[in-house]
Amino acid sequence: MAQSQALTRLVAKTKESNIRWHRYEGYLFIAPLIIGIVAFIFLPIAASLYMSFHTWDMVSPPELVGLKNYARLVSRDRLFWKVLGNTFRYAGWIIVPSVTFPLILAALLDRPIRLRYLYRLAFFLPLVTSVVAVGLMFRWLYDGEFGLINYVLSWVRIDGPNWLSDVFWAMPAVAMVTVWQGLGYNMVLYLAGLQGIPDHLYEAATIDGAGPLSRFFKITIPLLTPTMFFILVMSVIGTFQTFGLIYVMTQGGPINSTNVYIYYLWQMAFGSSKMGYASAMAWILAMVIFTITMIQVRLAKLWVHY
């Protein structure tokens, strides 16, 4: 009897130790992810918040200045407001095409046409292409003297401008490159949404006499509004974080007409060594994006159908 009880206790302890080991084993597997998140996300966020209340040139020790960085940005830095306005203007050029063009493209490529998978691949490729390569290619295409765009326009006797050196045309020129590069990603999202629309809805509408356009506007678009809302939110957030194309194509010129928020932040941080000032800019940007996103979420109740 005593031996059986001892054996039972030994088995129970073995099971308990196995369960404990499996628990630790799970923690061990997720440890690299947790360490990466803490090291590369949470610690930089905390450091930027700390630095936003200091001045630091990356050489001398940080000096506490309180809210002076924020006050200077809002009240004394005129270029800050110009850059913020440029960013909203840049978003104005991008948002509508980023939502509508991929929808039209997805509707066309969702039909059973020849080589449609090849077309989908062709439109998706710019997304995985290097931003530097895309920027350099379009710098040549937009060149006022040797660019292909102006060469084509000359066939119809149109004298095209020097796109990236013109104060008016530089911003829409860069914006159209951004739309082109993100076209494939948004198209894939719409295609996924289209696959989720039941076929019997279209069949019933066809029996009731609805034409292709009527089915598109009465069935397709209302049922794609959740996907459209996601694309809208992500496009706005992505627009406010634009840096690569601006850096490669215009460097913020001409006359700061394409100088957007993140590029100006980079100039302050690594061009002028004002890390505290740049950190304050980053937190203001975070508040702007959060506010815009919350407004979009509230307005989504009026037009998004789940």
C-alpha positions in Angstrom: 0.0 0.0 0.0 2.8 2.4 1.0 4.6 1.5 -2.2 1.6 2.3 -4.4 1.0 5.6 -2.7 4.7 6.5 -3.2 4.4 5.5 -6.9 1.2 7.7 -7.2 3.0 10.7 -5.7 6.0 10.2 -8.0 3.7 10.0 -11.1 1.9 13.2 -9.9 5.1 15.0 -9.4 6.4 13.9 -12.8 3.2 15.2 -14.5 3.5 18.5 -12.7 7.1 18.9 -13.6 6.3 18.1 -17.2 3.4 20.6 -17.3 5.7 23.3 -15.7 8.5 22.4 -18.3 6.0 22.7 -21.2 4.9 26.1 -19.8 8.5 27.3 -19.7 9.1 25.8 -23.1 6.3 28.0 -24.5 7.8 31.1 -22.9 11.2 30.1 -24.3 9.8 29.9 -27.9 8.1 33.4 -27.7 11.1 35.0 -25.9 12.8 36.2 -29.1 9.6 37.9 -30.3 9.0 39.5 -26.9 12.7 40.7 -26.7 12.4 42.1 -30.2 9.2 44.0 -29.5 10.6 45.4 -26.3 14.0 46.3 -27.8 12.8 47.7 -31.1 9.4 49.1 -30.3 8.7 49.9 -26.7 12.2 51.0 -25.7 12.5 53.4 -28.7 9.0 54.8 -28.0 9.9 55.4 -24.3 13.3 56.9 -25.3 11.7 59.3 -27.9 9.1 60.5 -25.3 12.0 61.1 -22.8 14.1 62.9 -25.4 11.2 65.1 -26.5 11.5 67.0 -23.2 15.3 67.4 -23.6 17.8 68.9 -26.0 20.4 66.5 -27.3 22.9 66.8 -30.1 24.0 63.1 -29.8 27.4 64.3 -28.4 26.8 66.2 -25.2 24.5 64.9 -22.4 20.8 65.6 -22.8 19.6 68.8 -21.1 16.1 69.0 -19.7 14.0 71.8 -21.2 10.4 70.6 -20.4 7.8 71.6 -23.0 10.1 74.1 -24.9 10.5 71.8 -27.9 6.7 71.6 -28.3 6.2 75.3 -27.7 8.8 76.2 -30.3 7.3 73.9 -32.9 3.9 75.3 -32.5 4.7 79.0 -32.0 8.0 79.8 -33.6 8.8 77.3 -36.3 7.1 78.5 -39.5 8.6 75.7 -41.6 6.9 73.2 -39.3 3.4 74.6 -40.3 4.4 74.7 -44.0 5.6 71.1 -43.8 2.4 70.0 -42.0 0.4 71.7 -44.7 2.5 70.0 -47.4 1.7 66.7 -45.8 -2.0 67.3 -45.8 -1.7 68.5 -49.4 0.2 65.4 -50.3 -2.5 63.2 -48.7 -5.1 65.1 -50.7 -3.3 64.0 -53.9 -3.0 60.4 -52.8 -6.1 59.3 -50.9 -8.8 59.4 -53.6 -6.7 57.6 -56.3 -5.4 55.1 -53.7 -9.0 54.1 -52.9 -10.7 54.3 -56.3 -8.1 53.1 -58.9 -7.3 49.8 -57.2 -11.1 49.1 -56.9 -11.6 49.6 -60.6 -8.6 47.5 -61.4 -9.7 44.7 -59.0 -13.2 44.7 -60.5 -11.6 44.2 -64.0 -9.1 41.5 -62.9 -11.7 39.6 -61.0 -13.4 38.7 -64.2 -12.4 35.5 -66.1 -10.1 37.1 -68.6 -7.0 35.6 -70.2 -3.7 36.1 -68.4 -5.4 37.8 -65.4 -2.9 36.2 -63.0 -0.1 37.7 -65.0 -1.7 41.1 -64.9 -2.2 40.8 -61.1 1.5 40.0 -60.8 2.5 42.9 -63.0 0.5 45.4 -60.9 1.8 43.9 -57.6 5.5 44.0 -58.6 6.1 47.8 -57.9 5.2 47.1 -54.2 8.2 44.8 -53.8 10.5 47.0 -55.8 13.1 49.1 -53.9 11.9 52.6 -53.1 15.3 53.9 -54.2 15.0 52.1 -57.6 11.5 53.4 -58.1 12.6 57.0 -57.2 15.6 57.0 -59.5 13.5 55.6 -62.4 10.9 58.2 -62.1 13.5 61.0 -61.7 14.6 60.1 -65.2 11.0 59.8 -66.5 10.1 63.2 -65.1 13.3 64.9 -66.3 12.3 68.1 -68.1 14.9 67.7 -70.9 15.6 64.0 -71.4 12.6 62.4 -69.6 10.3 59.9 -71.4 7.1 61.7 -70.2 8.0 65.0 -71.9 9.2 63.1 -75.0 5.8 61.5 -75.3 4.0 64.8 -74.7 6.1 66.3 -77.5 4.4 64.0 -80.0 1.2 66.0 -79.5 3.1 69.3 -79.3 2.8 69.7 -75.6 5.8 71.3 -73.9 5.9 69.5 -70.6 7.4 71.2 -67.5 10.5 70.2 -65.6 8.3 68.2 -63.2 10.4 67.8 -60.1 11.8 71.3 -60.3 8.4 73.1 -60.7 6.8 74.3 -57.5 3.3 73.4 -58.6 4.0 70.0 -60.3 6.6 68.5 -58.0 4.1 67.5 -55.3 1.5 65.8 -57.6 4.4 64.1 -59.6 5.7 62.4 -56.4 2.2 61.7 -55.2 1.4 59.8 -58.5 4.4 57.6 -58.0 3.2 56.8 -54.5 -0.2 55.8 -55.9 1.4 53.7 -58.6 3.6 51.8 -56.2 0.8 51.0 -53.8 -1.7 50.1 -56.5 -1.0 46.4 -56.4 -1.3 46.0 -52.6 -4.7 47.7 -52.5 -5.8 45.8 -55.5 -5.1 42.5 -53.7 -7.1 43.7 -50.7 -10.1 44.5 -53.0 -9.7 41.1 -54.8 -9.9 39.4 -51.4 -13.0 41.4 -50.6 -14.6 40.5 -54.0 -14.0 36.8 -53.4 -16.1 37.1 -50.2 -19.2 38.4 -51.9 -21.7 35.6 -52.4 -22.6 34.8 -56.1 -26.3 34.4 -55.4 -26.6 38.1 -54.7 -25.5 38.9 -58.2 -27.7 36.1 -59.6 -30.7 37.5 -57.8 -30.0 41.0 -59.0 -29.6 39.8 -62.6 -32.9 38.0 -62.4 -34.5 41.3 -61.2 -33.1 43.1 -64.2 -30.1 44.9 -62.7 -27.4 45.7 -65.2 -23.6 45.5 -64.6 -23.3 49.1 -63.4 -26.3 48.7 -61.1 -24.9 45.5 -59.6 -21.5 47.2 -59.1 -22.9 50.2 -57.2 -25.7 48.5 -55.4 -24.0 45.2 -54.4 -20.2 45.4 -54.9 -19.4 48.8 -53.4 -21.6 48.5 -50.3 -20.2 45.0 -49.5 -16.6 46.3 -50.0 -16.9 49.2 -47.7 -15.1 47.4 -44.8 -12.1 46.8 -47.2 -12.4 50.4 -48.4 -12.3 51.7 -44.9 -9.2 49.7 -44.1 -7.5 51.0 -47.2 -8.5 54.5 -46.4 -7.1 54.4 -42.9 -3.9 52.7 -43.9 -3.4 55.1 -46.8 -3.7 58.1 -44.5 -1.3 56.7 -42.0 1.2 55.7 -44.8 0.9 59.2 -46.3 2.0 60.9 -43.1 5.0 58.5 -42.9 6.3 59.1 -46.4 10.0 59.6 -46.6 11.8 57.4 -49.2 10.4 58.8 -52.4 10.8 62.4 -51.2 14.4 61.8 -50.2 15.3 60.2 -53.5 13.3 62.3 -55.9 13.2 65.9 -54.6 15.0 66.2 -51.2 12.1 68.4 -50.1 12.5 70.9 -53.0 11.9 73.0 -54.9 11.7 75.7 -52.2 10.4 73.2 -49.6 7.3 72.6 -51.8 7.6 68.8 -51.3 9.1 68.9 -47.8 6.8 66.6 -45.9 6.6 65.9 -42.2 8.9 62.8 -41.9 11.5 64.3 -44.2 11.6 67.5 -42.1 11.8 65.4 -38.9 14.8 63.5 -40.4 16.4 66.8 -41.3 16.1 68.0 -37.7 17.3 64.7 -36.2 20.2 63.8 -38.5 20.8 67.0 -40.5 20.8 69.4 -37.6 21.5 66.9 -34.7 18.4 68.1 -32.8 17.2 64.8 -31.5 15.0 66.3 -28.8 13.3 68.6 -31.2 12.8 65.7 -33.7 11.3 63.5 -30.9 8.8 66.2 -30.1 7.9 66.3 -33.8 7.4 62.5 -33.7 5.0 62.7 -30.8 3.0 65.6 -32.4 2.7 63.4 -35.6 1.5 60.5 -33.5 -1.2 62.7 -32.0 -2.2 64.0 -35.4 -2.5 60.5 -36.9 -4.4 59.2 -33.8 -6.9 62.1 -34.1 -7.4 61.6 -37.8 -7.9 57.8 -37.3 -10.4 58.3 -34.5 -12.4 60.7 -36.7 -12.4 58.1 -39.5 -13.5 55.4 -37.1 -16.4 57.6 -35.9 -17.4 58.6 -39.5 -17.2 54.9 -40.6 -20.5 54.3 -38.8 -22.2 56.4 -41.5 -21.0 54.6 -44.5 -19.4 51.2 -43.7 -21.7 48.2 -43.9 -20.6 45.0 -42.0 
